[in-house]
Amino acid sequence: MSQDLVFIVIAGLMAASALCQWGAWLVRLPAIIFLLFTGILVGPVLGLLDPELLLGDFLFPFISTSVAVILFEGSLTLRFKDIMGFENVIRNLVSFGMLVTWLITTVTAHYVVGMGWQIAFLFGAVTVVTGPTVIAPILRAVRPIPSVGNILRWESIVIDPIGAALAVLVYEFILSSSGSSPWTHTLLLFCKLVLVGALVGIGSGYLLGLALRSNWLPDFLRNVSTLSLVIVSFISANALQHESGLVTVTVMGIWLANMRDVDVRGILDFKESISVLLISLLFIILAARIDLQALLDLGWRALVLFLAIQFLARPLNVVLSTSGSKLSWPERHFLAWIAPRGIVAAAISSLFAVQLEKAGLAGATLLSPLTFFVIIATVLLQSSTARFIAQRLKVIEPDPTGFLIISANAVARALAQALIHNGIKVLLADTVRGNVSKAKIDGLPCYFGSPISEHADRYLPLTGIGRVLALSSHETINVAAAMHYRNELGPENVFVVQAKQRERVSARIRLPLRRISRTLFADTVTYSSLSWVLAHGGSIHSTKLTDQFRYDAFLKRHGYRAVPLFAIDPKRIVHVYCVETQVAPKPGWVVIYLRQPDRRKTSRRRIPNAVPWPRAREHKPAALPLPTQ
């Protein structure tokens, strides 16, 4: 392959990866659907991509190193306190429930597909894992009740490193079973693998954690140093004991995640970007290697294997794992339906298939295409039917009423406290550690990180959240949040506070923003005005309207000092005051409003660029202007 052609192929892979990820985000489906079909199209169908020809001897190192980085990122999210604090159901699903899935898949692969026992056991181990990259888009589209959503989300996080370790052990058993004393040799190799993987992983994790905790590394070198140490540890462990590198990076990530006083969130933000790129490239390259003819030759046997995984292994796993729990039968049925396979299964199967094919093991050529068939079948079936199944089982939230609040500044915290006081679920998200700390001190739930990041897409708990309040003091953050959540929640459920008054914002910026969101409270209400009023004696209150105290009476009593923010009807639906729509509260509704300080007690000299305070007779049902700057 000529150098120019190599550059063209690389550019095409990058462009295809970006387009697949964008398309998945646009239609809210797992990206692997688009990536897999792209790989199959450019590989075995059109013959435009030959990974062996493109990468040559670098193919295997690229696959194995990419898997190591992906597993390290996944293990960074595995904190022991999260596992021990969760329901017994999750522990059961990733322990003996996983073994049930493994055994049923293995037996089916052997007797139906005709795999040898060794390859069948490895195939069963590879396909026990799900993954947050596949589960998260499904949960966002379906929005199941919290008891179901949380279980699926945490199962997908915890089972990745456990399933990967199981596959490594089975793989090592296969390689060692050809010796004169297979059991002794296997036990010895197993001990070496665990010992080397654990020691190198713990040592590397402790060293990196100590460097981060002691601030030996400047901020701009932390991410690069972490990635370098992960790759060095992976290669070093493999040099000491073949195939112990995956155990090493998994142990390293778990150790680092559970080390005291070590903040790994910044590393996660960096790793997620690397992982998105690696996952995209890996899926396309691996799918391009699929032997479609070998898969087509299996015919109905591959379909029977998938049906056994979907309708026997997973349901039996869930039935045993949820025995004695408080979950209802509809909730258990939904758990039994959702278990799509993801990137870890694809990458590990391809990694081991390459090695086993080189070793000349019979049946190894089926490992990768059959795994990809299971991935495609589970993702397509479950993502397309999950919402319908959830609706029929009545495990879907009828209308999420909670709010995701962008930022945890003083204005956001004040509004969040008012909503929580009235029984409305809220979740704040901020990248400023000081704001997050203040929110947690106030007892407010807060996510530390960017709410529009890949990490947030995977781990931000949006169960019960149906709307967004963008309350950052930075206009760019609010606009980015509106762009991110408009497709998922709809423009009518995204509300943005103005950074400047309407007449001070050009139409080029104002009109596109109006199409993707709603403007909070009033044209003259800005973040600065809200912040100023709250800092100078303003406060947020709520009052319930009655037949004797209607909305007109409420406006007359409070005059210019009341700025209505939200209205909650008897069905607990929150109506947000905004420029685009009018709210007309009725008796039985609760009005949440901002009470401004008395103008007679407020020195106008303290209000830079203040606009005149409105007089009581100018009061309208909509929100009133505030002092602005």
C-alpha positions as CSV (number, residue, x, y, z in Angstrom):
1,M,0.0,0.0,0.0
2,S,1.5,3.3,-1.0
3,Q,2.1,6.1,1.5
4,D,-0.5,8.4,-0.1
5,L,-3.1,5.7,0.0
6,V,-2.3,5.1,3.7
7,F,-2.9,8.7,4.5
8,I,-6.2,8.6,2.6
9,V,-7.4,5.6,4.5
10,I,-6.4,7.1,7.9
11,A,-8.3,10.3,7.0
12,G,-11.3,8.3,5.9
13,L,-11.3,6.4,9.2
14,M,-11.2,9.6,11.2
15,A,-14.0,11.1,9.2
16,A,-16.1,8.0,9.4
17,S,-15.6,7.8,13.2
18,A,-16.7,11.4,13.7
19,L,-19.7,11.0,11.4
20,C,-20.8,7.8,13.2
21,Q,-20.5,9.3,16.6
22,W,-22.4,12.4,15.4
23,G,-25.1,10.3,13.8
24,A,-25.5,8.3,17.0
25,W,-25.8,11.4,19.1
26,L,-28.4,12.9,16.6
27,V,-30.7,9.9,16.7
28,R,-29.9,8.9,20.3
29,L,-28.8,5.3,19.5
30,P,-25.6,3.5,20.6
31,A,-22.7,4.6,18.3
32,I,-21.6,1.0,17.8
33,I,-24.5,0.3,15.5
34,F,-23.2,2.9,13.0
35,L,-19.5,2.0,13.6
36,L,-20.1,-1.8,13.1
37,F,-22.1,-1.3,9.9
38,T,-19.5,1.2,8.6
39,G,-16.7,-1.3,9.3
40,I,-18.6,-4.2,7.6
41,L,-19.4,-2.0,4.6
42,V,-15.9,-0.7,4.0
43,G,-14.3,-4.1,4.8
44,P,-15.9,-7.4,3.7
45,V,-18.6,-5.8,1.5
46,L,-16.8,-3.2,-0.5
47,G,-13.2,-4.3,0.2
48,L,-12.0,-0.7,0.8
49,L,-10.3,-1.5,4.1
50,D,-7.9,-4.3,4.9
51,P,-6.7,-3.8,8.5
52,E,-3.8,-6.3,8.0
53,L,-2.6,-4.5,4.9
54,L,-3.0,-1.1,6.5
55,L,-1.4,-1.8,9.9
56,G,0.6,-4.9,9.2
57,D,2.5,-6.1,12.3
58,F,1.1,-3.1,14.2
59,L,-2.4,-4.5,14.1
60,F,-2.1,-6.7,17.1
61,P,-0.2,-4.2,19.3
62,F,-2.8,-1.5,18.4
63,I,-5.7,-3.8,19.3
64,S,-4.2,-4.9,22.6
65,T,-3.0,-1.4,23.7
66,S,-6.4,0.1,22.8
67,V,-8.2,-2.6,24.9
68,A,-5.8,-1.8,27.8
69,V,-6.6,1.9,27.7
70,I,-10.4,1.2,27.5
71,L,-10.3,-1.3,30.4
72,F,-8.2,1.2,32.5
73,E,-10.8,3.9,31.9
74,G,-13.6,1.5,32.9
75,S,-11.8,0.3,36.0
76,L,-11.3,3.9,37.1
77,T,-15.1,4.1,37.8
78,L,-15.1,1.0,40.0
79,R,-15.1,2.2,43.6
80,F,-15.6,-0.3,46.3
81,K,-17.8,2.0,48.3
82,D,-20.3,2.2,45.4
83,I,-20.5,-1.5,45.1
84,M,-20.9,-2.2,48.8
85,G,-23.5,0.5,49.1
86,F,-25.7,-0.8,46.4
87,E,-28.5,-3.4,46.5
88,N,-27.7,-7.1,46.6
89,V,-29.1,-7.4,43.1
90,I,-26.1,-5.8,41.5
91,R,-23.7,-8.0,43.4
92,N,-25.6,-11.0,42.3
93,L,-25.8,-10.0,38.7
94,V,-22.0,-9.6,38.4
95,S,-21.1,-12.7,40.4
96,F,-23.0,-16.0,40.2
97,G,-25.5,-14.4,37.8
98,M,-22.6,-13.8,35.4
99,L,-21.5,-17.4,35.9
100,V,-25.0,-18.6,34.9
101,T,-24.8,-16.5,31.7
102,W,-21.3,-17.9,31.0
103,L,-22.3,-21.5,31.4
104,I,-25.5,-21.3,29.3
105,T,-23.7,-19.5,26.5
106,T,-20.9,-22.0,26.6
107,V,-23.1,-25.0,26.4
108,T,-25.2,-23.5,23.6
109,A,-22.1,-22.5,21.6
110,H,-20.7,-26.1,21.9
111,Y,-23.8,-28.1,21.1
112,V,-25.6,-25.8,18.6
113,V,-22.8,-23.9,16.9
114,G,-20.3,-26.8,17.1
115,M,-17.5,-25.0,18.8
116,G,-14.9,-27.0,20.8
117,W,-15.2,-26.7,24.5
118,Q,-12.2,-24.5,24.9
119,I,-13.4,-21.9,22.3
120,A,-16.9,-22.2,23.6
121,F,-15.8,-21.4,27.2
122,L,-13.8,-18.4,25.9
123,F,-16.8,-17.2,23.8
124,G,-19.1,-17.5,26.8
125,A,-16.6,-15.5,28.9
126,V,-16.2,-12.8,26.3
127,T,-20.0,-12.3,25.9
128,V,-21.0,-11.9,29.6
129,V,-20.0,-8.2,29.6
130,T,-22.3,-5.4,28.8
131,G,-21.0,-1.8,29.0
132,P,-22.0,1.8,29.8
133,T,-21.3,3.0,26.3
134,V,-24.2,0.8,25.1
135,I,-26.5,1.0,28.1
136,A,-26.4,4.8,28.6
137,P,-28.0,5.7,25.2
138,I,-30.8,3.2,25.8
139,L,-31.5,4.5,29.3
140,R,-31.6,8.0,28.0
141,A,-34.1,7.2,25.4
142,V,-36.3,5.0,27.6
143,R,-36.0,6.8,31.0
144,P,-37.1,3.8,33.2
145,I,-37.9,4.2,36.8
146,P,-34.9,4.7,39.1
147,S,-34.9,1.2,40.6
148,V,-34.4,-0.3,37.1
149,G,-32.2,2.4,35.6
150,N,-29.7,2.4,38.4
151,I,-29.3,-1.3,38.4
152,L,-28.6,-1.5,34.7
153,R,-26.3,1.4,34.8
154,W,-24.1,0.1,37.6
155,E,-24.1,-3.5,36.4
156,S,-22.7,-2.3,33.1
157,I,-19.9,-0.4,34.9
158,V,-18.9,-3.2,37.3
159,I,-19.1,-6.2,35.0
160,D,-16.6,-4.8,32.4
161,P,-13.4,-5.4,34.3
162,I,-14.7,-8.6,36.0
163,G,-15.7,-10.1,32.6
164,A,-12.5,-9.1,31.0
165,A,-10.5,-10.8,33.8
166,L,-12.6,-13.9,33.4
167,A,-11.9,-14.0,29.6
168,V,-8.2,-13.5,30.3
169,L,-8.1,-16.5,32.7
170,V,-10.0,-18.7,30.2
171,Y,-7.6,-17.7,27.4
172,E,-4.6,-18.5,29.6
173,F,-6.1,-21.9,30.4
174,I,-6.5,-22.6,26.7
175,L,-2.9,-21.7,25.9
176,S,-1.6,-23.8,28.8
177,S,-3.7,-26.8,28.2
178,S,-1.6,-28.1,25.4
179,G,1.4,-29.0,27.7
180,S,2.3,-32.3,29.2
181,S,0.8,-31.4,32.6
182,P,-2.0,-29.1,31.6
183,W,-3.6,-28.7,35.0
184,T,-0.3,-28.1,36.9
185,H,0.9,-25.8,34.1
186,T,-2.4,-24.0,34.0
187,L,-2.4,-23.4,37.8
188,L,1.2,-22.2,37.7
189,L,0.4,-19.8,34.8
190,F,-2.7,-18.7,36.5
191,C,-0.7,-17.9,39.7
192,K,1.9,-16.0,37.7
193,L,-0.7,-14.1,35.7
194,V,-2.5,-13.0,38.9
195,L,0.7,-12.3,40.8
196,V,2.4,-10.3,38.1
197,G,-0.8,-8.5,37.1
198,A,-1.7,-7.6,40.7
199,L,1.9,-6.6,41.7
200,V,2.5,-4.4,38.6
201,G,-1.0,-3.0,38.7
202,I,-0.9,-2.2,42.5
203,G,2.6,-0.8,42.2
204,S,1.8,1.4,39.2
205,G,-1.5,2.5,40.7
206,Y,0.1,3.4,44.0
207,L,2.9,5.3,42.3
208,L,0.6,7.3,40.1
209,G,-1.8,8.0,43.0
210,L,1.1,9.2,45.1
211,A,2.3,11.5,42.4
212,L,-1.2,12.9,41.9
213,R,-1.9,13.3,45.6
214,S,1.5,14.9,46.3
215,N,1.2,17.2,43.3
216,W,4.5,16.0,41.8
217,L,3.0,16.5,38.4
218,P,1.8,19.8,37.0
219,D,-1.7,19.9,35.7
220,F,-0.8,19.9,32.1
221,L,1.3,16.7,32.5
222,R,-1.2,14.7,34.6
223,N,-3.2,13.2,31.7
224,V,-0.2,12.5,29.5
225,S,1.7,11.0,32.3
226,T,-1.2,8.8,33.2
227,L,-1.6,7.5,29.7
228,S,2.1,6.9,29.4
229,L,2.2,4.9,32.7
230,V,-0.8,2.8,31.7
231,I,0.9,1.8,28.4
232,V,4.3,1.2,30.1
233,S,2.7,-0.9,32.8
234,F,0.7,-2.9,30.3
235,I,3.8,-3.7,28.1
236,S,6.0,-4.4,31.2
237,A,3.5,-6.8,32.7
238,N,3.2,-8.6,29.3
239,A,7.0,-8.9,29.1
240,L,7.1,-10.4,32.6
241,Q,4.2,-12.8,32.0
242,H,2.4,-13.1,28.7
243,E,-1.2,-11.7,28.7
244,S,-1.0,-10.3,32.3
245,G,-1.2,-6.8,31.0
246,L,-5.0,-6.6,30.9
247,V,-5.1,-7.7,34.6
248,T,-2.5,-5.1,35.3
249,V,-4.4,-2.1,33.9
250,T,-7.6,-3.3,35.5
251,V,-6.0,-3.6,38.9
252,M,-4.2,-0.3,38.4
253,G,-7.4,1.5,37.6
254,I,-9.3,-0.1,40.6
255,W,-6.4,0.8,43.0
256,L,-6.3,4.3,41.7
257,A,-10.0,4.8,42.0
258,N,-10.1,3.7,45.6
259,M,-6.9,5.4,46.8
260,R,-7.6,8.1,49.4
261,D,-7.4,11.8,48.6
262,V,-6.7,11.1,44.9
263,D,-9.0,12.9,42.4
264,V,-9.2,11.0,39.2
265,R,-12.0,13.0,37.6
266,G,-9.7,15.1,35.5
267,I,-8.0,11.9,34.3
268,L,-11.4,10.5,33.4
269,D,-12.3,13.5,31.4
270,F,-9.2,13.1,29.3
271,K,-9.5,9.3,29.1
272,E,-13.1,9.6,27.8
273,S,-11.9,11.5,24.8
274,I,-9.1,9.0,24.1
275,S,-11.6,6.2,24.6
276,V,-14.2,7.6,22.2
277,L,-11.5,7.8,19.5
278,L,-10.1,4.4,20.2
279,I,-13.6,2.8,20.4
280,S,-14.6,4.4,17.1
281,L,-11.4,3.3,15.3
282,L,-11.4,-0.1,16.9
283,F,-15.0,-1.0,16.0
284,I,-14.5,0.0,12.3
285,I,-11.2,-1.8,12.0
286,L,-12.4,-4.9,13.9
287,A,-15.7,-5.1,11.9
288,A,-13.7,-4.8,8.7
289,R,-11.9,-8.1,9.7
290,I,-15.2,-10.1,10.1
291,D,-15.4,-13.2,7.9
292,L,-19.0,-12.8,6.7
293,Q,-18.9,-16.0,4.9
294,A,-18.0,-18.0,8.0
295,L,-20.9,-16.3,9.8
296,L,-23.4,-16.9,7.0
297,D,-22.4,-20.5,6.8
298,L,-23.6,-20.9,10.4
299,G,-27.1,-19.8,9.3
300,W,-29.8,-20.7,11.8
301,R,-27.3,-21.9,14.4
302,A,-26.1,-18.3,15.1
303,L,-29.7,-17.2,15.5
304,V,-30.4,-20.0,18.0
305,L,-27.3,-19.0,19.9
306,F,-28.5,-15.4,20.1
307,L,-32.0,-16.5,21.2
308,A,-30.5,-18.7,24.0
309,I,-28.5,-15.6,25.2
310,Q,-31.5,-13.3,25.0
311,F,-34.4,-15.5,26.2
312,L,-32.6,-18.1,28.4
313,A,-29.3,-16.9,29.8
314,R,-30.3,-13.3,30.7
315,P,-33.7,-14.1,32.1
316,L,-32.4,-17.0,34.3
317,N,-29.5,-14.7,35.4
318,V,-32.0,-12.0,36.5
319,V,-34.5,-14.4,38.1
320,L,-31.7,-15.9,40.3
321,S,-30.0,-12.5,41.0
322,T,-33.2,-10.7,42.0
323,S,-34.6,-13.6,44.2
324,G,-35.7,-12.2,47.5
325,S,-35.4,-8.5,46.4
326,K,-38.1,-5.8,46.5
327,L,-38.2,-5.5,42.8
328,S,-41.6,-6.1,41.2
329,W,-42.1,-8.7,38.5
330,P,-42.4,-6.0,35.7
331,E,-39.1,-4.5,36.9
332,R,-37.5,-7.9,36.8
333,H,-38.9,-8.6,33.3
334,F,-37.4,-5.3,32.0
335,L,-34.0,-6.2,33.6
336,A,-34.2,-9.6,31.9
337,W,-34.7,-7.9,28.5
338,I,-31.8,-5.4,28.6
339,A,-28.2,-6.6,28.4
340,P,-26.6,-5.4,25.1
341,R,-22.9,-6.3,24.5
342,G,-20.4,-3.6,23.8
343,I,-16.8,-2.6,23.0
344,V,-15.1,-4.8,25.6
345,A,-16.6,-7.9,24.1
346,A,-15.7,-6.9,20.6
347,A,-12.2,-5.9,21.4
348,I,-11.3,-8.9,23.6
349,S,-12.8,-11.4,21.1
350,S,-10.7,-9.9,18.3
351,L,-7.6,-9.7,20.4
352,F,-7.8,-13.4,21.5
353,A,-9.0,-14.5,18.0
354,V,-5.8,-13.1,16.4
355,Q,-3.6,-15.0,19.0
356,L,-5.5,-18.3,18.8
357,E,-5.5,-18.3,15.0
358,K,-1.8,-17.9,15.1
359,A,-1.6,-20.8,17.5
360,G,-3.7,-22.9,15.0
361,L,-6.6,-23.7,17.4
362,A,-9.6,-25.1,15.6
363,G,-12.7,-22.9,15.7
364,A,-10.9,-19.7,16.6
365,T,-12.0,-18.1,13.3
366,L,-15.6,-18.2,14.6
367,L,-14.9,-16.3,17.8
368,S,-14.8,-12.8,16.4
369,P,-17.6,-12.9,13.8
370,L,-19.9,-14.7,16.2
371,T,-19.2,-12.1,19.0
372,F,-20.0,-9.3,16.6
373,F,-23.2,-11.0,15.6
374,V,-24.3,-11.1,19.2
375,I,-23.3,-7.5,19.7
376,I,-25.3,-6.3,16.6
377,A,-28.3,-8.5,17.4
378,T,-28.5,-7.5,21.1
379,V,-28.0,-3.8,20.4
380,L,-30.5,-3.6,17.5
381,L,-33.2,-5.6,19.2
382,Q,-33.0,-4.1,22.7
383,S,-32.5,-0.5,21.6
384,S,-35.4,-0.6,19.2
385,T,-37.8,-2.3,21.6
386,A,-36.7,-1.1,25.0
387,R,-39.1,1.9,25.2
388,F,-42.1,-0.2,24.0
389,I,-41.3,-2.9,26.5
390,A,-40.9,-0.4,29.3
391,Q,-44.3,1.2,28.5
392,R,-46.1,-2.1,28.4
393,L,-44.5,-3.2,31.7
394,K,-45.2,0.3,33.1
395,V,-41.6,0.7,34.3
396,I,-41.1,4.0,32.4
397,E,-41.3,7.4,34.0
398,P,-44.6,8.9,32.7
399,D,-43.3,12.5,32.7
400,P,-39.9,13.3,34.3
401,T,-40.5,16.5,36.3
402,G,-37.0,17.0,37.6
403,F,-34.5,19.7,36.5
404,L,-30.8,19.4,35.6
405,I,-29.4,22.8,36.6
406,I,-26.3,23.9,34.7
407,S,-23.9,25.5,37.2
408,A,-23.9,25.4,41.0
409,N,-23.4,29.2,41.6
410,A,-25.4,31.2,44.1
411,V,-28.3,31.7,41.8
412,A,-28.5,28.0,40.8
413,R,-28.3,26.9,44.5
414,A,-31.1,29.3,45.5
415,L,-33.4,28.0,42.8
416,A,-32.5,24.4,43.5
417,Q,-33.3,24.8,47.2
418,A,-36.7,26.3,46.3
419,L,-37.6,23.5,44.0
420,I,-36.5,20.8,46.4
421,H,-38.5,22.5,49.2
422,N,-41.5,21.9,47.0
423,G,-40.7,18.3,46.3
424,I,-39.2,18.7,42.9
425,K,-36.1,16.7,42.0
426,V,-33.0,18.6,40.9
427,L,-29.4,17.9,40.0
428,L,-26.8,20.5,39.7
429,A,-23.7,20.2,37.5
430,D,-20.6,22.3,37.6
431,T,-16.9,22.2,36.8
432,V,-15.9,24.6,39.6
433,R,-14.9,22.7,42.7
434,G,-15.8,25.6,45.0
435,N,-19.4,25.8,43.7
436,V,-19.8,22.0,44.0
437,S,-18.5,22.1,47.6
438,K,-20.9,24.8,48.5
439,A,-23.8,22.9,46.9
440,K,-22.9,19.7,48.8
441,I,-22.6,21.7,52.1
442,D,-26.2,22.9,51.4
443,G,-27.3,19.3,50.9
444,L,-27.9,19.7,47.2
445,P,-27.1,16.8,44.8
446,C,-24.3,17.9,42.5
447,Y,-22.3,16.4,39.6
448,F,-18.7,17.6,39.5
449,G,-17.8,17.8,35.8
450,S,-19.0,19.1,32.5
451,P,-22.7,18.1,32.0
452,I,-22.1,17.9,28.2
453,S,-19.0,15.6,28.4
454,E,-18.9,12.0,27.3
455,H,-18.4,11.1,31.0
456,A,-21.7,12.8,31.8
457,D,-23.4,11.0,29.0
458,R,-22.4,7.7,30.7
459,Y,-22.6,8.4,34.4
460,L,-24.8,11.5,34.9
461,P,-27.8,10.2,36.8
462,L,-30.7,11.7,34.8
463,T,-33.4,9.4,36.1
464,G,-36.4,11.6,36.9
465,I,-34.8,14.6,35.0
466,G,-36.9,16.0,32.1
467,R,-35.8,19.6,31.8
468,V,-32.7,21.8,31.9
469,L,-32.1,25.2,33.5
470,A,-28.9,26.7,32.1
471,L,-27.9,29.2,34.8
472,S,-24.2,29.7,34.3
473,S,-22.8,33.2,34.3
474,H,-21.0,32.3,31.1
475,E,-23.1,32.5,28.0
476,T,-21.0,30.0,26.1
477,I,-21.7,27.3,28.7
478,N,-25.4,27.9,28.6
479,V,-25.5,27.8,24.8
480,A,-23.4,24.6,24.7
481,A,-25.8,23.0,27.2
482,A,-28.8,24.0,25.2
483,M,-27.3,22.6,22.0
484,H,-26.4,19.4,23.8
485,Y,-29.8,18.7,25.4
486,R,-32.2,20.1,22.8
487,N,-32.4,16.8,20.8
488,E,-32.7,14.6,23.9
489,L,-35.3,16.7,25.8
490,G,-36.7,19.0,23.2
491,P,-36.2,22.8,22.9
492,E,-39.4,23.4,24.9
493,N,-37.7,21.7,27.9
494,V,-34.5,23.6,27.8
495,F,-34.4,27.0,29.5
496,V,-31.5,29.5,29.4
497,V,-31.0,32.6,31.5
498,Q,-29.8,35.6,29.6
499,A,-26.3,36.9,30.1
500,K,-27.3,40.3,28.7
501,Q,-30.6,42.1,28.2
502,R,-32.3,41.3,24.9
503,E,-31.7,44.6,23.3
504,R,-27.9,44.3,24.0
505,V,-27.7,40.9,22.2
506,S,-27.4,40.8,18.4
507,A,-30.1,39.0,16.5
508,R,-27.5,36.7,15.0
509,I,-27.0,35.2,18.4
510,R,-30.5,35.7,19.9
511,L,-32.6,34.2,17.2
512,P,-30.7,30.8,16.9
513,L,-30.8,30.5,20.7
514,R,-34.5,31.0,20.8
515,R,-34.9,28.1,18.4
516,I,-33.1,25.6,20.6
517,S,-34.3,26.8,24.0
518,R,-36.6,29.1,26.0
519,T,-35.5,32.3,27.7
520,L,-36.0,32.3,31.5
521,F,-38.3,34.6,33.3
522,A,-38.4,37.8,31.2
523,D,-36.5,39.8,28.5
524,T,-35.0,42.1,31.1
525,V,-34.0,39.4,33.6
526,T,-30.3,38.4,33.3
527,Y,-28.0,36.3,35.4
528,S,-26.3,39.5,36.8
529,S,-29.7,40.9,37.9
530,L,-30.7,37.7,39.7
531,S,-27.3,37.4,41.3
532,W,-27.4,41.1,42.5
533,V,-30.9,40.8,44.0
534,L,-30.1,37.6,45.9
535,A,-26.8,39.2,47.2
536,H,-28.6,42.3,48.4
537,G,-31.5,41.0,50.4
538,G,-33.6,39.3,47.8
539,S,-35.0,35.8,48.7
540,I,-37.1,33.1,47.0
541,H,-40.4,32.1,48.5
542,S,-43.4,30.0,47.6
543,T,-47.1,30.5,48.2
544,K,-50.2,28.5,47.5
545,L,-53.1,30.0,45.7
546,T,-56.7,29.5,46.9
547,D,-60.1,30.6,45.9
548,Q,-59.8,33.4,48.4
549,F,-56.2,34.3,47.4
550,R,-56.0,34.1,43.6
551,Y,-53.1,35.0,41.3
552,D,-54.4,38.6,40.8
553,A,-54.5,39.0,44.6
554,F,-51.0,37.7,44.8
555,L,-49.7,40.2,42.2
556,K,-51.5,43.0,43.9
557,R,-50.1,42.2,47.4
558,H,-46.5,41.9,46.3
559,G,-46.5,44.5,43.6
560,Y,-43.2,45.1,41.8
561,R,-41.2,43.2,44.4
562,A,-42.4,39.7,43.3
563,V,-40.9,38.1,40.2
564,P,-42.6,34.7,39.5
565,L,-40.2,32.0,38.6
566,F,-42.2,28.7,38.6
567,A,-45.7,27.5,39.1
568,I,-46.5,24.0,40.3
569,D,-50.0,22.6,39.5
570,P,-51.9,20.0,41.6
571,K,-50.4,17.2,39.4
572,R,-46.9,18.3,40.5
573,I,-46.1,19.6,37.0
574,V,-43.7,22.5,37.1
575,H,-44.5,25.4,34.7
576,V,-41.5,27.6,34.1
577,Y,-42.0,31.3,33.5
578,C,-40.3,32.2,30.3
579,V,-40.5,34.8,27.5
580,E,-42.0,32.5,24.9
581,T,-45.0,31.3,27.0
582,Q,-47.4,32.7,29.5
583,V,-48.3,31.0,32.8
584,A,-51.7,31.6,34.4
585,P,-51.7,29.9,37.8
586,K,-55.1,28.8,39.2
587,P,-56.3,28.1,42.7
588,G,-54.5,25.1,44.1
589,W,-51.2,26.0,42.4
590,V,-48.0,26.9,44.1
591,V,-46.1,29.9,42.9
592,I,-42.4,30.1,43.5
593,Y,-41.2,33.7,43.2
594,L,-38.2,35.9,43.9
595,R,-39.0,38.7,46.3
596,Q,-36.9,41.8,45.6
597,P,-35.6,44.1,48.4
598,D,-37.6,47.2,49.1
599,R,-36.5,49.9,46.7
600,R,-36.7,52.5,49.5
601,K,-34.0,50.5,51.4
602,T,-31.8,50.0,48.4
603,S,-29.2,52.6,47.3
604,R,-29.4,53.0,43.6
605,R,-25.8,54.1,43.7
606,R,-24.9,50.5,44.4
607,I,-26.6,49.2,41.2
608,P,-24.2,49.7,38.2
609,N,-26.1,50.5,35.0
610,A,-29.5,50.0,36.8
611,V,-32.7,50.3,35.0
612,P,-35.7,52.0,36.7
613,W,-37.6,49.8,39.2
614,P,-41.1,49.0,37.8
615,R,-44.0,50.6,39.6
616,A,-46.8,48.4,41.0
617,R,-49.3,49.5,38.4
618,E,-47.0,48.1,35.7
619,H,-47.2,44.6,37.1
620,K,-48.2,41.9,34.6
621,P,-48.8,38.1,35.1
622,A,-45.4,37.5,33.4
623,A,-42.1,38.0,35.2
624,L,-41.0,41.6,36.0
625,P,-37.7,43.3,35.1
626,L,-34.9,43.5,37.7
627,P,-31.9,45.8,38.1
628,T,-29.5,44.8,35.4
629,Q,-26.0,45.4,34.4
